[in-house]
């Protein structure tokens, strides 16, 4: 065949596209990158090959037979790590039939850290109690898979991340010692990781001490079992309190992964976030940054874009496409954290298939490398690639819908708030009582009370289906958490404060009131004393002093506090009145008796107290007075003198929708129940902006779809406390969904 015939035979054949891929293999002479070559040929061809030209070197590459039309062949070229121009020559019958030059961009050597866990949603997929039982089986499976893969290559052994410490604690408390030992073993070998937070919390409703205690349970695991606690996750919640950055850094937790859901874009919506998401994710792909707390210390945050659901396709078919997309979005690193889940459901059990997929993948490809991993291993790899100018953010990431969940169950949330305050006080009082009054410090009860508080303030607010008995049962279980927390706190409160009171020296036998201040500064405040007193959670057993005339003296009896029953105010003051004397100053103190006259009065157990007062009239009464200059972490004593109150009144008055004293005048708007005026008489200044859209303390709701505002409908205003010392207004109203 002549040269002209050869040229004619190769006419029309050409390289139409060169597409470098993200795939690399380990060849005998080093790393090679997969490249897809598209060829257009009018006829089928055989015996053709490629020449890869890079700089001064040329590399011959074999080709399969070329079919007529458009075909794509995958070839492998040596790994080039510099930007430069390269060319591919198509050689047919010894002649260069086509050549295509491209500007070569080095491809990343991707390493994907597959993080296998399940989003912890106690109550969403089933009742909270059932979910916790399900996790027992899930962690049993995790241990089984750890054992099955112990002899696999290290990077593809089964690994599992326990999203929140509550799960691990529940498991260790409900499995025999030999199983617990296995769990700890795999934690120590790095196949199981436990995160620092107790649960996924609604950080906006947490108290200060509750926030500080959010990692206590996990660190107890560390102290007891030696389990490393190094990372934290905060998942399925659109916001985080700034305090998280502070407490994490102070606890030595360097790494945080928030799996933030993109609820605002679901179903084609584009609702406004409460913070500028573009500053966090400027390229719409995962981002690393430092979150600096109020204390100036920082934690490294890796903010993902895939929410809290996780990848449930264990074949990972779409993962290479996501890596290519991230490359186009200018993702900054070669390491990626990719959350995988055992199924398309929260609280899903683990599966071993992801580890098997990674093992099989790595047997074929050098890169992308799939590594079954933990958060700590991922961050360790990420830190090696961090530039010097990693962004630093400060402040809150303000949430939305979950705090709304909390206010939808007002009783439970109100009890939770009471428990928050009560725990802060009773912990201090118990400490004092243990030091000065022989009180056994109730560490276990306080620990349980805080755990119950955390369980209530966890983010799940009901079942996936709101219109079901499951939803009602969910909320009832959640209600138990808050009520148990307050009941346990009140038990400690009542017993410790009475133990201290028993050691306060009283000069005579008449009734006295001892007012304690559990705060760290001297305090003036109002005191509200129930005639029946606070009852503890548990009755105490004791033997009375030996009395030869008492046939029951040798028997154990019950009491409300240690060694005695609760003391109550003398009921005769209901008829004769009383005077309170400050024993420190000798002066009488303004006070008044308040009677519960409506079962809807916003005080604890108003209905129960009101109806019990038909038999025991004192149950309906409270004593209200002002205590001044009560020392920090100390007390003052007041003598109760039976008879009319001789103290001066405070000059308070109520008139319809207005209350006032010598310092302030407060007016409630009769149309919407909001406070429309607070006038400071000393400053001669109105404190409420009359031009504001809403009044102080005005309740309103705004729909998320159209921002329609609903106001309180036809509020009623009535006086509750009416006396010479104090008055109050009660505002009743209704809202859509809140009758």
C-alpha positions in Angstrom: 0.0 0.0 0.0 1.4 3.4 -1.0 1.6 6.3 1.5 -1.2 8.2 -0.3 -3.5 5.2 0.2 -2.6 5.1 3.9 -3.4 8.8 4.3 -6.7 8.3 2.6 -7.5 5.4 4.8 -6.9 7.5 8.0 -8.8 10.5 6.6 -11.6 11.7 8.9 -10.4 10.0 12.1 -9.7 12.4 14.9 -9.4 12.8 18.7 -12.5 14.9 19.7 -12.1 15.1 23.4 -9.6 14.4 26.2 -11.1 14.0 29.7 -8.8 13.4 32.6 -10.6 11.6 35.4 -10.3 11.6 39.2 -9.2 7.9 39.1 -5.7 6.7 39.7 -4.2 3.2 39.8 -0.9 1.9 41.1 1.2 0.7 38.1 4.5 -1.2 38.1 6.3 2.1 37.4 4.3 4.4 39.6 1.0 6.1 39.9 -1.1 6.4 36.7 -4.1 8.5 36.0 -7.2 7.3 34.1 -8.0 9.5 31.0 -11.0 9.1 28.8 -10.2 9.7 25.1 -13.0 10.3 22.6 -12.3 9.3 19.0 -14.5 9.9 15.9 -13.8 7.5 13.0 -15.7 7.0 9.8 -14.6 3.4 9.7 -13.6 0.7 12.2 -9.9 0.6 12.8 -7.5 -1.8 14.4 -3.8 -1.7 15.3 -4.0 2.0 16.4 -2.2 3.4 19.5 -1.7 6.6 21.3 1.5 8.6 22.1 1.3 10.8 25.2 3.7 13.7 24.9 4.6 15.6 28.0 7.6 17.9 28.0 10.5 16.0 26.4 9.1 12.6 27.1 6.8 10.4 25.1 4.8 7.5 26.3 3.2 4.8 24.0 -0.2 3.6 25.0 -2.1 0.7 23.4 -5.7 1.1 22.2 -8.5 -1.4 21.8 -10.0 -1.7 18.3 -11.7 1.6 17.2 -15.3 1.2 16.2 -16.9 3.3 13.5 -18.5 6.5 14.8 -17.9 8.2 18.2 -16.2 6.0 20.8 -14.5 6.6 24.1 -11.5 4.6 25.4 -10.0 4.8 28.9 -6.2 4.9 29.0 -3.7 5.4 31.8 -0.9 8.0 31.8 1.7 8.7 34.4 0.7 11.1 37.2 1.6 14.7 36.3 1.7 17.1 39.2 2.4 20.4 37.4 0.3 22.5 35.1 1.6 22.3 31.5 0.6 21.6 28.0 0.5 18.0 26.8 -0.7 16.3 23.7 -2.1 13.0 22.6 -1.3 11.6 19.2 -3.4 9.0 17.6 -1.2 6.7 15.5 -2.7 4.5 12.9 -0.7 2.3 10.5 2.5 4.0 11.7 1.3 7.5 10.9 -0.1 10.3 13.2 -3.7 10.4 12.2 -4.7 13.0 14.7 -3.2 15.1 17.5 -4.9 17.0 20.3 -3.2 19.4 22.7 -4.7 20.2 26.2 -3.7 22.4 29.1 -3.1 19.8 31.8 -4.5 20.4 35.3 -3.2 18.0 37.9 -6.1 16.1 39.5 -6.4 15.7 43.3 -5.5 12.6 45.1 -8.8 12.3 46.9 -9.1 10.5 50.2 -12.7 10.1 51.4 -13.2 9.4 55.1 -16.4 7.4 55.3 -18.0 8.2 58.7 -20.5 5.6 59.6 -23.1 6.5 62.2 -26.8 7.1 62.6 -28.5 10.4 63.4 -29.7 10.2 67.0 -33.4 11.1 67.0 -34.9 9.6 70.2 -38.6 9.9 69.6 -38.8 10.7 65.9 -38.8 7.2 64.4 -40.3 5.5 67.5 -41.0 6.3 71.1 -37.8 7.5 72.9 -37.8 4.4 75.1 -38.1 2.1 72.0 -35.3 4.0 70.2 -33.0 3.5 73.1 -33.7 -0.2 73.1 -33.1 -0.3 69.3 -29.6 1.2 69.8 -28.7 -1.7 72.0 -29.1 -4.0 69.0 -27.4 -1.5 66.8 -24.2 -1.4 68.9 -24.3 -5.2 69.2 -24.1 -5.3 65.4 -21.3 -2.7 65.4 -19.2 -4.9 67.7 -19.9 -7.9 65.6 -18.7 -6.1 62.4 -15.6 -4.8 64.2 -14.7 -8.4 65.1 -15.4 -9.7 61.6 -13.1 -7.1 60.0 -10.2 -7.1 62.5 -7.9 -8.9 59.9 -8.9 -6.6 57.0 -6.6 -3.8 55.8 -6.5 -1.1 58.5 -8.1 1.6 56.3 -11.2 -0.5 55.5 -12.0 -2.2 58.8 -15.5 -1.6 60.0 -15.6 1.6 62.0 -18.6 3.3 63.7 -19.1 6.7 65.3 -21.5 6.9 68.2 -23.1 10.2 67.3 -23.9 11.2 70.9 -22.7 9.9 74.3 -26.3 9.1 75.6 -26.2 6.1 73.2 -22.9 4.7 74.5 -23.9 5.3 78.2 -27.2 3.5 77.7 -25.4 0.6 76.0 -22.8 0.2 78.7 -25.5 0.4 81.5 -27.6 -2.3 79.8 -25.0 -4.9 78.6 -23.1 -7.4 80.7 -19.5 -6.6 81.7 -17.9 -8.8 79.0 -19.8 -7.0 76.3 -19.0 -3.6 77.8 -15.3 -4.7 77.8 -15.5 -5.5 74.1 -17.0 -2.1 73.4 -14.2 -0.3 75.3 -11.7 -2.5 73.5 -12.8 -1.3 70.0 -13.0 2.3 71.2 -9.3 1.9 72.2 -8.4 0.3 68.9 -10.0 3.2 67.0 -12.8 1.2 65.4 -15.5 2.9 67.6 -15.6 6.6 68.4 -17.8 8.3 71.0 -18.5 12.0 70.5 -18.4 14.6 73.3 -22.0 15.9 73.5 -24.7 14.0 75.4 -27.3 14.6 72.7 -28.3 17.0 69.9 -29.5 19.9 71.9 -31.6 22.9 71.3 -28.8 25.1 72.5 -31.0 28.3 72.6 -33.1 26.9 75.5 -30.2 25.5 77.7 -29.2 27.1 81.0 -25.6 28.1 81.7 -24.9 25.1 84.0 -26.8 22.7 81.7 -24.6 23.8 78.8 -21.5 23.4 80.8 -22.7 19.9 81.8 -23.4 18.8 78.2 -20.1 16.9 78.1 -20.0 15.6 81.7 -21.5 12.2 80.7 -18.9 11.6 77.9 -16.0 12.6 80.1 -17.3 10.2 82.8 -16.9 7.5 80.2 -13.3 8.7 79.7 -12.5 8.6 83.4 -14.2 5.3 84.0 -13.2 3.3 80.9 -10.4 5.3 79.3 -12.4 6.0 76.2 -10.9 8.9 74.2 -13.3 11.9 73.8 -11.9 14.2 71.2 -14.6 15.3 68.8 -18.2 16.6 68.9 -21.2 16.5 66.5 -24.3 18.8 66.5 -26.7 17.4 63.9 -30.1 18.1 62.4 -30.4 21.5 64.0 -30.1 24.8 62.0 -28.4 26.7 64.8 -25.8 26.6 67.6 -25.3 28.8 70.6 -21.9 30.7 70.7 -21.3 29.1 74.1 -20.6 25.8 72.4 -17.3 27.2 71.0 -16.3 28.2 74.6 -17.2 25.0 76.4 -15.7 22.7 73.7 -12.4 24.6 73.7 -12.3 24.7 77.5 -12.9 20.9 77.7 -10.0 20.3 75.2 -12.3 19.2 72.4 -10.6 20.6 69.3 -13.0 19.4 66.6 -16.7 20.0 65.8 -18.9 18.7 62.9 -22.3 20.2 62.6 -24.6 18.4 60.1 -26.9 21.4 59.5 -30.1 20.6 57.6 -31.1 22.8 54.7 -34.8 22.8 55.6 -35.1 26.3 54.1 -34.6 25.0 50.6 -36.9 21.9 50.7 -39.7 21.6 48.2 -38.3 24.5 46.1 -38.5 27.0 48.9 -35.9 29.7 49.5 -36.5 30.9 53.0 -34.1 33.3 54.8 -31.5 31.8 57.2 -30.9 33.6 60.5 -27.3 34.0 59.6 -25.3 34.5 56.4 -24.7 31.0 55.1 -22.6 32.4 52.3 -20.0 33.5 54.8 -19.8 30.0 56.1 -20.0 28.2 52.7 -18.7 30.7 50.1 -18.4 28.0 47.5 -21.6 26.0 48.4 -19.4 23.0 49.3 -18.0 21.8 52.7 -15.8 24.3 54.5 -13.4 24.3 57.4 -13.0 27.3 59.7 -12.2 28.1 63.3 -15.0 29.1 65.6 -13.7 31.4 68.3 -15.5 31.5 71.6 -16.0 34.3 74.1 -12.9 33.2 75.8 -10.7 33.7 72.7 -10.1 30.0 72.3 -11.0 28.2 69.1 -12.4 24.9 67.8 -11.9 23.6 64.2 -15.3 23.2 62.5 -16.0 21.2 59.4 -19.4 22.4 58.0 -20.9 19.9 55.5 -23.6 20.4 53.0 -25.4 17.1 53.1 -27.5 17.4 56.2 -27.9 14.8 58.9 -29.4 12.0 56.8 -26.2 10.4 55.5 -25.5 8.4 52.3 -27.5 5.1 52.5 -26.3 3.6 49.1 -23.6 1.3 50.3 -22.3 0.9 46.7 -21.4 4.7 46.8 -22.3 5.0 43.1 -22.8 8.8 43.3 -19.7 9.6 45.4 -17.3 10.1 42.5 -19.8 12.6 40.9 -19.9 14.5 44.2 -16.1 14.7 44.3 -16.0 16.0 40.7 -18.6 18.6 41.6 -16.6 19.7 44.7 -13.6 20.1 42.5 -15.6 22.5 40.3 -16.7 24.4 43.3 -13.1 25.0 44.3 -13.2 22.8 47.4 -10.0 23.5 49.2 -8.7 20.1 50.4 -8.0 16.6 49.1 -9.6 15.0 52.1 -13.4 14.8 52.5 -15.6 13.7 55.4 -18.6 11.8 54.0 -21.4 10.7 56.4 -22.8 7.2 55.6 -25.8 5.6 57.2 -27.2 2.1 57.4 -30.5 3.0 55.8 -32.7 5.8 54.8 -34.0 6.6 58.3 -32.8 8.3 61.4 -31.6 5.8 64.1 -30.8 3.3 61.4 -28.8 0.2 62.4 -25.2 -0.1 61.1 -24.3 -2.3 58.1 -21.0 -3.8 57.0 -21.6 -3.2 53.3 -19.8 0.2 53.2 -16.6 -1.4 54.6 -16.9 -4.1 52.0 -17.4 -1.6 49.2 -14.3 0.4 50.4 -12.2 -2.7 50.5 -13.2 -3.8 47.0 -12.8 -0.2 45.7 -9.3 0.2 47.1 -8.2 -3.1 45.5 -8.8 -1.5 42.2 -8.1 2.2 42.7 -5.2 4.0 44.4 -7.3 7.3 44.3 -9.9 8.3 45.2 -9.1 6.3 48.4 -12.0 5.2 50.5 -11.2 5.1 54.2 -13.6 3.8 56.8 -12.9 6.4 59.4 -13.7 8.4 62.5 -14.1 12.1 63.1 -10.7 12.3 64.9 -8.9 10.5 62.0 -10.5 12.8 59.5 -9.6 16.0 61.3 -6.0 14.7 61.9 -5.7 14.3 58.1 -7.5 17.7 57.4 -5.2 19.6 59.7 -2.2 18.6 57.6 -3.7 20.5 54.7 -5.0 23.6 56.4 -3.5 26.9 55.1 -2.3 29.7 57.3 -5.4 31.8 56.6 -8.2 29.5 57.7 -11.3 31.7 58.3 -12.2 32.6 61.9 -15.8 33.1 62.8 -17.3 34.4 66.1 -20.8 34.6 67.4 -24.1 32.6 67.3 -25.6 30.5 64.5 -29.1 31.4 65.5 -31.7 28.6 65.1 -35.4 28.7 64.3 -37.8 25.8 64.3 -36.5 23.8 67.3 -37.0 26.6 69.8 -40.5 26.8 68.4 -41.0 23.2 69.2 -40.1 24.0 72.8 -42.7 26.7 73.2 -45.3 24.4 71.7 -45.3 22.4 74.9 -45.4 25.3 77.3 -45.9 23.3 80.5 -43.0 20.9 79.9 -40.7 23.7 78.8 -41.8 25.8 81.8 -41.0 23.0 84.1 -37.6 22.5 82.4 -36.8 26.2 83.1 -37.9 25.8 86.7 -35.6 22.8 87.0 -32.7 24.8 85.5 -33.1 27.4 88.2 -33.8 25.0 91.0 -30.8 22.8 90.2 -28.4 25.8 90.2 -29.7 26.7 93.7 -30.0 23.2 95.2 -26.5 22.2 94.2 -25.1 25.1 96.2 -27.4 24.5 99.1 -26.5 20.8 99.2 -22.8 21.7 99.2 -23.3 24.1 102.1 -25.5 21.6 104.0 -22.9 18.8 103.5 -20.1 21.0 104.9 -21.9 22.6 107.9 -24.9 20.4 108.7 -23.8 16.8 108.2 -25.9 16.4 105.0 -24.9 13.5 102.7 -24.2 15.2 99.4 -26.6 13.7 96.8 -24.2 13.5 93.9 -26.1 10.7 92.2 -29.5 12.4 92.4 -28.1 15.7 91.1 -26.4 13.9 88.3 -29.7 12.1 87.3 -31.6 15.4 87.6 -29.2 17.1 85.1 -29.4 14.1 82.8 -33.2 14.3 82.8 -33.0 18.0 82.0 -30.7 17.3 79.1 -33.0 14.5 77.8 -35.9 17.0 77.8 -34.0 19.8 76.1 -32.8 17.4 73.4 -34.0 18.4 69.9 -36.6 15.8 69.1 -40.1 17.3 69.7 -42.3 14.4 68.9 -43.0 11.6 66.4 -42.5 11.9 62.7 -46.3 11.8 62.4 -47.8 14.6 64.5 -51.4 13.3 64.0 -51.0 10.0 65.9 -51.1 8.5 69.4 -47.4 7.9 68.9 -47.0 11.7 68.9 -48.9 11.9 72.2 -46.9 9.1 73.8 -43.7 10.8 72.6 -44.5 14.1 74.2 -45.6 12.3 77.4 -42.2 10.6 77.6 -40.5 13.9 77.1 -42.7 15.4 79.7 -41.5 12.8 82.2 -37.9 14.0 81.6 -38.6 17.6 82.6 -40.8 16.7 85.5 -38.4 14.1 86.9 -35.6 16.7 86.7 -37.6 19.2 88.7 -38.9 16.6 91.2 -35.3 15.4 91.9 -34.0 19.0 92.2 -36.8 19.9 94.6 -36.0 16.9 96.7 -32.4 18.0 97.1 -33.6 21.6 97.6 -36.1 20.9 100.4 -33.9 18.4 102.3 -30.7 20.4 102.1 -32.3 23.8 103.0 -34.1 22.3 106.0 -31.0 20.6 107.1 -29.3 24.0 107.2 -32.3 25.6 108.9 -32.0 23.1 111.7 -28.6 24.5 112.5 -29.7 28.1 112.6 -29.9 29.3 116.2 -33.3 30.6 117.3 -33.7 32.4 120.6 -37.3 31.6 121.3 -40.0 29.0 120.3 -42.2 31.3 118.1 -42.3 30.8 114.3 -39.4 32.1 112.3 -38.7 32.3 108.5 -35.1 31.7 107.3 -34.5 33.1 103.8 -31.5 31.7 101.9 -29.6 33.4 99.1 -27.9 30.8 96.9 -26.3 33.4 94.6 -22.8 34.8 94.8 -23.8 38.4 95.6 -25.8 40.2 98.3 -29.4 40.4 97.2 -32.7 42.3 97.6 -35.6 40.3 96.3 -39.2 39.3 96.7 -40.0 36.2 98.8 -43.0 34.1 98.1 -43.7 31.5 100.8 -46.4 28.8 100.4 -48.2 28.0 103.7 -47.9 24.3 102.9 -44.2 24.5 101.9 -42.4 22.5 99.2 -42.6 18.7 99.4 -39.7 16.5 98.6 -39.7 13.8 96.0 -39.0 11.0 98.5 -40.1 10.4 102.1 -37.4 9.7 104.6 -37.5 6.9 107.2 -36.3 7.6 110.8 -36.7 6.4 114.4 -38.0 9.0 116.8 -36.2 9.7 120.0 -36.8 7.0 122.7 -39.9 7.9 124.7 -41.1 5.4 127.3 -44.6 6.8 127.0 -44.7 6.5 123.2 -45.6 2.9 122.1 -44.4 3.7 118.6 -41.0 5.1 119.7 -39.1 1.9 118.6 -40.7 1.9 115.1 -39.4 3.4 111.9 -41.6 6.3 110.7 -41.6 8.4 107.6 -41.0 12.1 107.4 -40.5 14.7 104.6 -37.1 16.0 105.7 -34.3 14.4 107.7 -35.5 13.6 111.2 -38.8 15.6 111.1 -41.7 16.7 109.1 -41.9 20.0 107.3 -42.7 23.1 109.3 -45.5 25.3 108.1 -46.6 28.8 109.0 -49.1 29.1 111.8 -52.7 28.9 110.4 -53.9 31.4 113.0 -52.3 34.2 111.0 -55.1 33.8 108.5 -57.5 35.2 111.0 -55.2 37.5 113.1 -52.7 38.6 110.5 -48.9 38.8 111.2 -46.0 41.1 111.5 -42.5 40.1 110.2 -39.5 41.3 112.1 -36.1 41.4 110.5 -33.9 40.0 113.3 -30.8 41.8 111.9 -32.3 45.3 112.0 -35.2 44.8 114.4 -37.5 46.5 112.0 -40.9 45.2 110.7 -41.0 44.2 107.1 -43.9 45.0 104.7 -45.8 41.8 103.8 -49.2 40.5 102.7 -51.1 37.3 102.4 -52.2 36.2 98.9 -55.1 33.8 98.3 -55.4 31.7 95.2 -58.9 32.4 94.0 -58.8 31.0 90.5 -57.6 27.6 89.5 -56.0 29.2 86.4 -53.7 31.4 88.5 -50.2 31.0 87.1 -48.6 29.5 90.2 -47.7 25.8 90.6 -50.6 23.6 91.5 -53.1 26.4 91.7 -56.1 24.1 91.1 -54.9 21.4 93.5 -54.2 24.0 96.2 -57.5 25.8 95.7 -59.7 22.7 96.0 -57.7 21.2 98.9 -58.2 24.5 100.8 -61.8 23.5 101.3 -60.5 21.1 103.9 -57.3 22.8 104.8 -57.8 26.6 104.2 -54.1 27.4 104.5 -53.3 25.5 101.3 -54.6 28.4 99.3 -52.4 31.0 100.8 -48.9 32.4 100.2 -47.0 35.0 102.2 -45.3 37.7 100.1 -42.6 40.0 101.4 -39.4 41.8 100.5 -36.0 40.5 101.9 -33.2 43.0 101.7 -29.5 42.7 102.1 -29.5 38.9 102.2 -25.8 38.0 102.1 -24.2 36.0 99.3 -24.5 32.3 99.9 -26.0 33.1 103.2 -29.3 33.8 105.0 -31.4 36.2 107.1 -34.0 35.3 109.8 -37.4 36.8 110.3 -39.6 36.4 113.3 -43.3 35.8 112.8 -45.4 37.8 115.2 -49.1 36.9 115.3 -51.2 40.0 114.8 -52.0 42.8 112.3 -49.2 43.8 110.0 -47.8 47.1 111.5 -45.2 47.6 108.7 -45.6 50.5 106.3 -47.2 49.7 102.9 -45.3 50.1 99.7 -47.8 52.4 97.9 -48.7 50.0 95.1 -52.0 50.2 93.4 -54.0 48.6 90.6 -56.7 50.2 88.4 -58.1 48.1 85.5 -55.2 47.6 83.1 -52.7 49.7 85.1 -50.4 49.0 88.1 -48.1 51.5 89.7 -46.0 52.3 92.7 -43.8 55.3 93.6 -41.2 54.3 91.0 -43.1 53.0 87.9 -46.4 53.0 86.1 -47.2 50.1 83.9 -50.0 50.0 81.4 -51.3 46.9 79.5 -52.9 47.4 76.1 -56.5 46.0 76.4 -56.6 45.1 72.7 -53.6 42.7 72.5 -52.3 42.1 76.1 -48.9 43.7 75.5 -47.3 46.2 77.8 -47.7 49.5 76.0 -46.2 51.7 78.6 -43.6 51.5 81.4 -43.1 55.0 82.8 -40.1 55.6 85.1 -41.3 58.3 87.6 -37.8 59.1 88.9 -36.3 59.6 85.4 -39.6 61.0 84.1 -39.1 58.9 81.0 -41.2 56.4 79.0 -39.2 53.2 78.5 -41.4 51.6 75.8 -41.0 52.8 72.2 -44.6 53.9 71.1 -43.5 53.6 67.5 -42.5 49.9 67.8 -44.5 47.4 65.8 -45.2 45.3 68.9 -45.5 46.0 72.6 -43.4 44.6 75.4 -44.4 41.1 76.4 -46.8 41.0 73.5 -47.4 37.5 72.2 -47.7 37.0 68.4 -46.9 34.4 65.8 -45.7 34.7 62.2 -46.3 32.0 59.6 -43.3 30.8 57.7 -45.0 30.6 54.3 -46.4 34.1 54.0 -45.2 35.9 57.1 -48.8 36.5 58.2 -48.9 37.8 61.8 -51.4 36.6 64.3 -52.0 38.5 67.5 -53.5 37.5 70.9 -57.3 37.5 70.5 -59.5 39.4 73.0 -57.3 39.2 76.1 -58.8 39.6 79.5 -56.9 41.5 82.2 -57.5 40.9 85.9 -55.7 41.7 89.2 -54.3 38.7 91.1 -52.1 39.9 94.0 -54.0 42.8 95.5 -52.7 44.1 98.8 -50.9 46.9 100.5 -47.5 45.5 99.5 -47.8 44.0 96.0 -50.2 43.8 93.1 -50.1 41.9 89.8 -52.1 41.7 86.6 -53.0 38.4 84.9 -53.5 38.5 81.2 -55.4 35.7 79.6 -55.7 35.3 75.8 -55.6 32.8 73.0 -53.7 32.3 69.7 -54.3 30.1 66.7 -53.3 26.6 68.0 -53.1 28.0 71.6 -56.6 28.3 72.9 
